[in-house]
Amino acid sequence: MNILIVEDEESIREVLKSYLVKEGWTVYTLSNGLEALRLVQTHKLDLIILDLMIPGLPGEEVCRRTRQISNVPLFMLTSKAFESDTINGLNLGADEYITKPFRMKEVIARIHAFNRRMRMITAGTSNLMSFNNRKFVINFDTMEVFINGNSVNLTLTEFKMLSILVKKSGKIYSRHDLSYEVMGYRSIGDGRATDAHIKNIRRKIEEDPKNPVYIVTKIGAGYKFNLRPDDEI
């Protein structure tokens, strides 16, 4: 597993690196946003851990530009005092956030949980499902979604969340339960994070995100995928 840490505080950067290396992972460390973006373009990465407050190029802009060229999983490092930055980062395409100060055991556990949930979600399901007379097609093997024949670029977290809803179409998931199904653990603020991810998914798959056809909101209850598979109609 190849991991990039982008953090301008050397002490945090080195502690993160030492623990991740002990897990057997290859770790790159940078303190500058522009340098990070260059490395994203030239290296195959499996995870980026990105602080928002970095020189060269703000973390939010690194996240936005990364999403234009890659769906590599991206964890943000944020301060608890700036919760709005967390939601903004998720809206830009980050998969997860880690609040400072953090415990290294929690960081390691989150990475393992993220990878484990991805394997579970793509296992044990027919590799293709279609809805709405094949206007919506999801391929669990290649982790691709097609709307009207056009490929949709989802982050891994967005794909995981959509997959859970699709596989149990019609079932209502609360915001917190849906977050748990995706991440494998519960955390403060996971409801708002779920809302941000759903907003991004709708923007990418719905013709009119304000009047969704696929993912609908049940007020006071949560979200559900609103259509039955084509082979059940």
Short mmCIF file of the C-alpha atoms (twelve columns), coordinates in Angstrom:
data_MODEL
# 
_entry.id   MODEL 
# 
loop_
_atom_site.group_PDB 
_atom_site.id 
_atom_site.type_symbol 
_atom_site.label_atom_id 
_atom_site.label_alt_id 
_atom_site.label_comp_id 
_atom_site.label_asym_id 
_atom_site.label_seq_id 
_atom_site.Cartn_x 
_atom_site.Cartn_y 
_atom_site.Cartn_z 
_atom_site.pdbx_PDB_model_num 
ATOM 1   C CA . MET A 1   0.000   0.000   0.000   1 
ATOM 2   C CA . ASN A 2   1.451   3.374   -1.069  1 
ATOM 3   C CA . ILE A 3   0.504   6.296   1.175   1 
ATOM 4   C CA . LEU A 4   1.242   10.006  0.788   1 
ATOM 5   C CA . ILE A 5   1.265   12.202  3.910   1 
ATOM 6   C CA . VAL A 6   0.971   15.947  3.276   1 
ATOM 7   C CA . GLU A 7   1.517   17.796  6.558   1 
ATOM 8   C CA . ASP A 8   3.601   20.900  7.278   1 
ATOM 9   C CA . GLU A 9   4.217   20.084  10.962  1 
ATOM 10  C CA . GLU A 10  7.306   17.884  10.922  1 
ATOM 11  C CA . SER A 11  6.566   16.180  14.254  1 
ATOM 12  C CA . ILE A 12  3.099   15.046  13.130  1 
ATOM 13  C CA . ARG A 13  4.419   14.050  9.706   1 
ATOM 14  C CA . GLU A 14  7.200   11.886  11.125  1 
ATOM 15  C CA . VAL A 15  5.027   10.202  13.762  1 
ATOM 16  C CA . LEU A 16  2.450   9.307   11.115  1 
ATOM 17  C CA . LYS A 17  5.159   7.950   8.847   1 
ATOM 18  C CA . SER A 18  6.776   5.806   11.543  1 
ATOM 19  C CA . TYR A 19  3.503   4.113   12.484  1 
ATOM 20  C CA . LEU A 20  2.390   3.539   8.900   1 
ATOM 21  C CA . VAL A 21  5.765   2.075   7.939   1 
ATOM 22  C CA . LYS A 22  5.417   -0.403  10.828  1 
ATOM 23  C CA . GLU A 23  2.249   -1.660  9.107   1 
ATOM 24  C CA . GLY A 24  4.379   -2.594  6.105   1 
ATOM 25  C CA . TRP A 25  3.201   0.285   3.936   1 
ATOM 26  C CA . THR A 26  5.313   2.484   1.662   1 
ATOM 27  C CA . VAL A 27  5.056   6.094   2.833   1 
ATOM 28  C CA . TYR A 28  5.882   9.353   1.059   1 
ATOM 29  C CA . THR A 29  5.948   12.589  3.073   1 
ATOM 30  C CA . LEU A 30  5.616   16.165  1.840   1 
ATOM 31  C CA . SER A 31  4.884   19.524  3.448   1 
ATOM 32  C CA . ASN A 32  3.870   21.518  0.369   1 
ATOM 33  C CA . GLY A 33  0.605   21.393  -1.575  1 
ATOM 34  C CA . LEU A 34  2.137   21.985  -5.009  1 
ATOM 35  C CA . GLU A 35  4.694   19.234  -4.484  1 
ATOM 36  C CA . ALA A 36  1.910   16.915  -3.349  1 
ATOM 37  C CA . LEU A 37  -0.083  17.526  -6.513  1 
ATOM 38  C CA . ARG A 38  2.968   16.774  -8.651  1 
ATOM 39  C CA . LEU A 39  3.500   13.474  -6.836  1 
ATOM 40  C CA . VAL A 40  -0.160  12.515  -7.303  1 
ATOM 41  C CA . GLN A 41  0.364   12.918  -11.044 1 
ATOM 42  C CA . THR A 42  3.517   10.783  -11.186 1 
ATOM 43  C CA . HIS A 43  3.013   8.022   -8.588  1 
ATOM 44  C CA . LYS A 44  0.465   5.278   -8.027  1 
ATOM 45  C CA . LEU A 45  -1.027  5.983   -4.618  1 
ATOM 46  C CA . ASP A 46  -3.493  3.979   -2.533  1 
ATOM 47  C CA . LEU A 47  -4.188  6.666   0.082   1 
ATOM 48  C CA . ILE A 48  -3.500  10.356  0.696   1 
ATOM 49  C CA . ILE A 49  -3.524  11.828  4.211   1 
ATOM 50  C CA . LEU A 50  -3.820  15.569  3.690   1 
ATOM 51  C CA . ASP A 51  -3.691  18.473  6.136   1 
ATOM 52  C CA . LEU A 52  -5.788  21.441  5.043   1 
ATOM 53  C CA . MET A 53  -3.390  24.092  6.386   1 
ATOM 54  C CA . ILE A 54  -0.303  23.627  4.191   1 
ATOM 55  C CA . PRO A 55  1.913   26.044  2.217   1 
ATOM 56  C CA . GLY A 56  2.280   26.176  -1.545  1 
ATOM 57  C CA . LEU A 57  -1.313  25.231  -2.308  1 
ATOM 58  C CA . PRO A 58  -4.158  25.008  0.228   1 
ATOM 59  C CA . GLY A 59  -5.331  21.527  1.147   1 
ATOM 60  C CA . GLU A 60  -8.806  22.221  -0.243  1 
ATOM 61  C CA . GLU A 61  -7.320  23.053  -3.644  1 
ATOM 62  C CA . VAL A 62  -5.080  19.974  -3.565  1 
ATOM 63  C CA . CYS A 63  -8.191  17.896  -2.878  1 
ATOM 64  C CA . ARG A 64  -10.177 19.538  -5.672  1 
ATOM 65  C CA . ARG A 65  -7.417  19.142  -8.267  1 
ATOM 66  C CA . THR A 66  -6.705  15.570  -7.180  1 
ATOM 67  C CA . ARG A 67  -10.343 14.678  -7.788  1 
ATOM 68  C CA . GLN A 68  -10.028 15.943  -11.354 1 
ATOM 69  C CA . ILE A 69  -7.422  13.298  -12.156 1 
ATOM 70  C CA . SER A 70  -7.799  10.488  -9.595  1 
ATOM 71  C CA . ASN A 71  -10.233 8.747   -7.245  1 
ATOM 72  C CA . VAL A 72  -7.476  7.725   -4.802  1 
ATOM 73  C CA . PRO A 73  -8.877  7.587   -1.234  1 
ATOM 74  C CA . LEU A 74  -8.173  10.842  0.593   1 
ATOM 75  C CA . PHE A 75  -8.269  11.391  4.359   1 
ATOM 76  C CA . MET A 76  -8.214  14.981  5.625   1 
ATOM 77  C CA . LEU A 77  -6.479  16.141  8.787   1 
ATOM 78  C CA . THR A 78  -8.587  18.885  10.368  1 
ATOM 79  C CA . SER A 79  -8.779  20.852  13.584  1 
ATOM 80  C CA . LYS A 80  -11.852 20.265  15.724  1 
ATOM 81  C CA . ALA A 81  -12.218 24.037  15.979  1 
ATOM 82  C CA . PHE A 82  -12.976 24.296  12.250  1 
ATOM 83  C CA . GLU A 83  -15.805 21.824  11.596  1 
ATOM 84  C CA . SER A 84  -16.942 23.823  8.564   1 
ATOM 85  C CA . ASP A 85  -13.597 23.003  6.917   1 
ATOM 86  C CA . THR A 86  -14.401 19.315  7.353   1 
ATOM 87  C CA . ILE A 87  -17.722 19.562  5.521   1 
ATOM 88  C CA . ASN A 88  -16.144 21.718  2.826   1 
ATOM 89  C CA . GLY A 89  -13.428 19.113  2.322   1 
ATOM 90  C CA . LEU A 90  -15.965 16.310  2.014   1 
ATOM 91  C CA . ASN A 91  -17.892 18.376  -0.518  1 
ATOM 92  C CA . LEU A 92  -14.692 18.701  -2.542  1 
ATOM 93  C CA . GLY A 93  -14.332 14.915  -2.663  1 
ATOM 94  C CA . ALA A 94  -12.421 13.822  0.435   1 
ATOM 95  C CA . ASP A 95  -13.372 10.352  1.668   1 
ATOM 96  C CA . GLU A 96  -12.797 10.714  5.395   1 
ATOM 97  C CA . TYR A 97  -11.525 13.134  7.996   1 
ATOM 98  C CA . ILE A 98  -9.296  12.755  11.041  1 
ATOM 99  C CA . THR A 99  -9.588  15.410  13.743  1 
ATOM 100 C CA . LYS A 100 -6.502  16.748  15.523  1 
ATOM 101 C CA . PRO A 101 -5.327  15.847  18.059  1 
ATOM 102 C CA . PHE A 102 -5.605  12.167  17.158  1 
ATOM 103 C CA . ARG A 103 -4.331  8.832   18.421  1 
ATOM 104 C CA . MET A 104 -2.213  6.811   16.018  1 
ATOM 105 C CA . LYS A 105 -4.071  3.607   16.881  1 
ATOM 106 C CA . GLU A 106 -7.268  5.296   15.704  1 
ATOM 107 C CA . VAL A 107 -5.663  6.369   12.415  1 
ATOM 108 C CA . ILE A 108 -4.410  2.840   11.737  1 
ATOM 109 C CA . ALA A 109 -7.791  1.376   12.658  1 
ATOM 110 C CA . ARG A 110 -9.587  3.765   10.310  1 
ATOM 111 C CA . ILE A 111 -7.342  2.846   7.389   1 
ATOM 112 C CA . HIS A 112 -7.844  -0.881  7.992   1 
ATOM 113 C CA . ALA A 113 -11.601 -0.390  8.435   1 
ATOM 114 C CA . PHE A 114 -11.799 1.586   5.195   1 
ATOM 115 C CA . ASN A 115 -10.008 -1.154  3.248   1 
ATOM 116 C CA . ARG A 116 -12.022 -3.926  4.916   1 
ATOM 117 C CA . ARG A 117 -15.368 -2.309  4.133   1 
ATOM 118 C CA . MET A 118 -14.347 -1.841  0.513   1 
ATOM 119 C CA . ARG A 119 -13.614 -5.559  0.182   1 
ATOM 120 C CA . MET A 120 -16.877 -6.518  1.881   1 
ATOM 121 C CA . ILE A 121 -19.005 -4.211  -0.239  1 
ATOM 122 C CA . THR A 122 -17.677 -5.525  -3.539  1 
ATOM 123 C CA . ALA A 123 -17.882 -9.193  -2.496  1 
ATOM 124 C CA . GLY A 124 -20.788 -11.589 -2.717  1 
ATOM 125 C CA . THR A 125 -22.857 -9.659  -5.249  1 
ATOM 126 C CA . SER A 126 -23.694 -10.112 -8.903  1 
ATOM 127 C CA . ASN A 127 -21.061 -8.052  -10.685 1 
ATOM 128 C CA . LEU A 128 -23.654 -5.954  -12.528 1 
ATOM 129 C CA . MET A 129 -26.946 -4.383  -11.519 1 
ATOM 130 C CA . SER A 130 -29.101 -2.109  -13.631 1 
ATOM 131 C CA . PHE A 131 -32.043 0.162   -12.885 1 
ATOM 132 C CA . ASN A 132 -34.423 2.462   -14.753 1 
ATOM 133 C CA . ASN A 133 -34.299 0.423   -17.995 1 
ATOM 134 C CA . ARG A 134 -30.486 0.319   -17.879 1 
ATOM 135 C CA . LYS A 135 -30.180 4.084   -17.572 1 
ATOM 136 C CA . PHE A 136 -28.357 3.361   -14.302 1 
ATOM 137 C CA . VAL A 137 -25.755 0.564   -14.331 1 
ATOM 138 C CA . ILE A 138 -23.323 -0.300  -11.545 1 
ATOM 139 C CA . ASN A 139 -20.392 -2.721  -11.939 1 
ATOM 140 C CA . PHE A 140 -19.121 -3.999  -8.584  1 
ATOM 141 C CA . ASP A 141 -16.053 -5.691  -10.097 1 
ATOM 142 C CA . THR A 142 -14.658 -2.577  -11.738 1 
ATOM 143 C CA . MET A 143 -16.292 -0.156  -9.277  1 
ATOM 144 C CA . GLU A 144 -17.862 1.811   -12.105 1 
ATOM 145 C CA . VAL A 145 -21.224 3.526   -12.443 1 
ATOM 146 C CA . PHE A 146 -22.812 4.468   -15.755 1 
ATOM 147 C CA . ILE A 147 -25.655 6.942   -16.226 1 
ATOM 148 C CA . ASN A 148 -27.231 6.837   -19.695 1 
ATOM 149 C CA . GLY A 149 -24.119 5.021   -20.901 1 
ATOM 150 C CA . ASN A 150 -21.712 7.635   -19.560 1 
ATOM 151 C CA . SER A 151 -19.166 6.745   -16.886 1 
ATOM 152 C CA . VAL A 152 -19.508 8.615   -13.585 1 
ATOM 153 C CA . ASN A 153 -16.382 9.492   -11.604 1 
ATOM 154 C CA . LEU A 154 -17.082 8.631   -7.949  1 
ATOM 155 C CA . THR A 155 -14.655 8.601   -5.053  1 
ATOM 156 C CA . LEU A 156 -14.270 5.251   -3.287  1 
ATOM 157 C CA . THR A 157 -16.347 6.437   -0.348  1 
ATOM 158 C CA . GLU A 158 -19.076 7.651   -2.689  1 
ATOM 159 C CA . PHE A 159 -19.028 4.314   -4.511  1 
ATOM 160 C CA . LYS A 160 -19.202 2.415   -1.226  1 
ATOM 161 C CA . MET A 161 -22.147 4.476   -0.008  1 
ATOM 162 C CA . LEU A 162 -24.002 4.118   -3.300  1 
ATOM 163 C CA . SER A 163 -23.305 0.362   -3.387  1 
ATOM 164 C CA . ILE A 164 -24.837 -0.129  0.058   1 
ATOM 165 C CA . LEU A 165 -27.998 1.719   -0.938  1 
ATOM 166 C CA . VAL A 166 -28.227 -0.081  -4.296  1 
ATOM 167 C CA . LYS A 167 -27.824 -3.560  -2.829  1 
ATOM 168 C CA . LYS A 168 -30.661 -2.913  -0.390  1 
ATOM 169 C CA . SER A 169 -32.810 -0.796  -2.705  1 
ATOM 170 C CA . GLY A 170 -35.914 0.378   -0.889  1 
ATOM 171 C CA . LYS A 171 -34.342 0.064   2.559   1 
ATOM 172 C CA . ILE A 172 -34.063 3.285   4.553   1 
ATOM 173 C CA . TYR A 173 -30.703 3.924   6.225   1 
ATOM 174 C CA . SER A 174 -30.333 6.589   8.874   1 
ATOM 175 C CA . ARG A 175 -27.479 9.025   8.319   1 
ATOM 176 C CA . HIS A 176 -25.469 7.487   11.161  1 
ATOM 177 C CA . ASP A 177 -26.156 3.864   10.167  1 
ATOM 178 C CA . LEU A 178 -25.171 4.562   6.571   1 
ATOM 179 C CA . SER A 179 -21.911 6.120   7.734   1 
ATOM 180 C CA . TYR A 180 -21.230 3.069   9.912   1 
ATOM 181 C CA . GLU A 181 -21.916 0.696   7.006   1 
ATOM 182 C CA . VAL A 182 -19.392 2.589   4.902   1 
ATOM 183 C CA . MET A 183 -16.655 3.258   7.454   1 
ATOM 184 C CA . GLY A 184 -17.049 0.407   9.919   1 
ATOM 185 C CA . TYR A 185 -17.023 2.678   12.979  1 
ATOM 186 C CA . ARG A 186 -18.980 5.565   14.462  1 
ATOM 187 C CA . SER A 187 -17.686 9.078   15.046  1 
ATOM 188 C CA . ILE A 188 -18.935 12.507  16.053  1 
ATOM 189 C CA . GLY A 189 -20.217 14.389  13.031  1 
ATOM 190 C CA . ASP A 190 -20.743 11.311  10.864  1 
ATOM 191 C CA . GLY A 191 -24.309 12.407  10.088  1 
ATOM 192 C CA . ARG A 192 -23.151 15.640  8.481   1 
ATOM 193 C CA . ALA A 193 -20.430 13.751  6.632   1 
ATOM 194 C CA . THR A 194 -23.076 11.403  5.216   1 
ATOM 195 C CA . ASP A 195 -25.109 14.391  4.025   1 
ATOM 196 C CA . ALA A 196 -22.049 15.798  2.247   1 
ATOM 197 C CA . HIS A 197 -21.324 12.503  0.474   1 
ATOM 198 C CA . ILE A 198 -24.964 12.062  -0.578  1 
ATOM 199 C CA . LYS A 199 -24.965 15.603  -1.950  1 
ATOM 200 C CA . ASN A 200 -21.899 14.771  -4.058  1 
ATOM 201 C CA . ILE A 201 -23.369 11.490  -5.312  1 
ATOM 202 C CA . ARG A 202 -26.626 13.154  -6.319  1 
ATOM 203 C CA . ARG A 203 -24.735 15.866  -8.156  1 
ATOM 204 C CA . LYS A 204 -23.028 13.173  -10.220 1 
ATOM 205 C CA . ILE A 205 -25.861 10.698  -10.902 1 
ATOM 206 C CA . GLU A 206 -29.092 12.680  -10.798 1 
ATOM 207 C CA . GLU A 207 -30.413 14.689  -13.736 1 
ATOM 208 C CA . ASP A 208 -31.855 17.148  -11.216 1 
ATOM 209 C CA . PRO A 209 -30.086 16.781  -7.844  1 
ATOM 210 C CA . LYS A 210 -32.744 18.900  -6.124  1 
ATOM 211 C CA . ASN A 211 -35.450 16.461  -7.261  1 
ATOM 212 C CA . PRO A 212 -33.650 13.099  -7.070  1 
ATOM 213 C CA . VAL A 213 -34.918 9.936   -8.732  1 
ATOM 214 C CA . TYR A 214 -32.353 7.445   -7.438  1 
ATOM 215 C CA . ILE A 215 -31.421 8.456   -3.883  1 
ATOM 216 C CA . VAL A 216 -34.334 9.975   -2.003  1 
ATOM 217 C CA . THR A 217 -34.578 11.470  1.465   1 
ATOM 218 C CA . LYS A 218 -37.140 10.194  3.949   1 
ATOM 219 C CA . ILE A 219 -37.499 13.146  6.292   1 
ATOM 220 C CA . GLY A 220 -36.695 12.199  9.866   1 
ATOM 221 C CA . ALA A 221 -35.538 8.724   8.818   1 
ATOM 222 C CA . GLY A 222 -32.662 8.838   6.344   1 
ATOM 223 C CA . TYR A 223 -31.880 7.868   2.760   1 
ATOM 224 C CA . LYS A 224 -32.855 5.056   0.407   1 
ATOM 225 C CA . PHE A 225 -32.269 3.976   -3.190  1 
ATOM 226 C CA . ASN A 226 -35.710 4.398   -4.659  1 
ATOM 227 C CA . LEU A 227 -35.796 2.010   -7.645  1 
ATOM 228 C CA . ARG A 228 -35.997 -1.767  -7.994  1 
ATOM 229 C CA . PRO A 229 -33.457 -3.628  -10.166 1 
ATOM 230 C CA . ASP A 230 -34.482 -4.135  -13.785 1 
ATOM 231 C CA . ASP A 231 -34.513 -7.927  -13.384 1 
ATOM 232 C CA . GLU A 232 -37.121 -7.669  -10.594 1 
ATOM 233 C CA . ILE A 233 -39.616 -5.623  -12.600 1 
# 
